């Protein structure tokens, strides 16, 4: 299974850890979409910035 992650809010005003996490997911700007493997590490990154992204499950 894979996860489709979309950035829906800006990282402006976020702390350095949140900015790094969003960049680590491969997102650069609002509206960017990446597809990642559903792994515990990725789930943890998404959970840390869940207020900035939306997630959909993709088969």
N, C-alpha and C positions, 0 to 999 in steps of 0.2 A: 504494500500500500504506500501511497505517496501523499504528501500534504502540499496544497497550493497556498502559498502565503502571499498576501497582498498588503502593502503598506498603505494605511488610510489616514495616518496622522503624521505630523512633522516631529522630528526629534529635537527641534529647537525648544529649549527650556528643559530638556532631559539631561540627566547626568552623563558623565563620560562612559559609564558602564552600559547604559542604555544605547548610546550612540554606537559604541563598539559592537554590541550585540546585533543591532539592526544591520550594520555593515557586514558583520560576520555571516548573517543570513543571506547576504548578497543583494540587499535592498539599498538603493541610493536616493530615491525620491518618492514622493507620494504617487501612488498609482503603479509602482513597480510590482511585478509578480514574479515569484520564483517557485519552482517545484522541487521539494526536498523529500528524501526518504524519511519514512516515519520511524525515527529512532529516538531513544531516550534523550540523547544529547540535544537533538533538534527540538524535541518537545520542551526541554528545559529552557532553551533559548527563547522559544515562542512564549512560554509562560512568563519570562522575565519582562517581555515587552508586549504583553497581550493587549494593553490599552492603545497600542500604536498600529496593530496589524489585525487582519481577519484571516481565518484559516478554514480551508475546505478540504475534505478528504477526496482524493482522486484515485481511481483504480488503473 
